[in-house]
Amino acid sequence: MRLDSEEKNSLPASDFGLPERREYPMPDAAHVRAAEAYFRYCPESLRPELAKAILQKAAKFGVTIHSPEILSYQG
């Protein structure tokens, strides 16, 4: 599941929860679940952006999000 640096570098910016920092890669359902699990480590100021990205990728890959904090950012 873990991406090596070459795989991570080859991902488009759109596959990252925080594209400007190239953090929280989500190229598949397993990585969406990992991003949800690591959400609490995201700096407070970046959480809205990351939460929206997680929700978008979860919808794309059919992943159910359980985090109330992430769900609070739903449109």
HUMOQUI-V468226 format. One record per residue. N is the residue number from 1. RES is the residue in one small letter. SS is DSSP state (a for helix, b for strand, c for the rest). OMEGA is omega in radians with two decimals (* if undefined). D_CENTER is the distance of its C-alpha to the mean C-alpha in whole Angstrom. Layout:
N&RES&SS&OMEGA&D_CENTER, N&RES&SS&OMEGA&D_CENTER
This chain:
1&m&c&-3.11&14, 2&r&c&3.11&14, 3&l&c&3.03&14, 4&d&c&-3.04&17, 5&s&a&3.12&17, 6&e&a&3.11&19, 7&e&a&-3.13&16, 8&k&a&-3.14&14, 9&n&a&-3.12&16, 10&s&a&-3.13&17, 11&l&c&3.04&13, 12&p&c&-3.13&13, 13&a&a&-3.11&12, 14&s&a&3.12&10, 15&d&a&-3.12&8, 16&f&b&3.07&6, 17&g&b&3.07&4, 18&l&b&-3.00&8, 19&p&c&-3.11&10, 20&e&c&3.10&13, 21&r&c&-3.07&12, 22&r&c&3.11&11, 23&e&b&-3.14&8, 24&y&b&3.10&5, 25&p&b&-3.13&6, 26&m&c&3.14&5, 27&p&c&-3.10&9, 28&d&c&-3.07&10, 29&a&a&-3.12&10, 30&a&a&3.14&10, 31&h&a&3.03&7, 32&v&a&3.11&5, 33&r&a&3.11&8, 34&a&a&3.11&8, 35&a&a&3.08&4, 36&e&a&-3.12&7, 37&a&a&-3.11&10, 38&y&a&-3.09&9, 39&f&a&-3.07&8, 40&r&a&3.12&12, 41&y&a&3.14&12, 42&c&c&3.07&10, 43&p&c&-3.08&14, 44&e&a&-3.08&15, 45&s&a&-3.11&15, 46&l&a&-3.07&12, 47&r&a&3.13&10, 48&p&a&3.13&11, 49&e&a&-3.13&9, 50&l&a&-3.13&6, 51&a&a&3.14&7, 52&k&a&3.11&8, 53&a&a&3.11&6, 54&i&a&3.14&4, 55&l&a&3.13&8, 56&q&a&3.14&9, 57&k&a&3.11&7, 58&a&a&3.11&9, 59&a&a&-3.13&12, 60&k&a&-3.05&12, 61&f&a&3.11&12, 62&g&c&-3.13&14, 63&v&c&3.07&12, 64&t&c&3.12&13, 65&i&c&-3.10&11, 66&h&c&-3.08&14, 67&s&c&3.11&13, 68&p&a&-3.14&15, 69&e&a&3.11&14, 70&i&a&-3.14&10, 71&l&a&3.14&13, 72&s&c&3.13&15, 73&y&c&3.12&13, 74&q&c&-3.09&14, 75&g&c&*&17
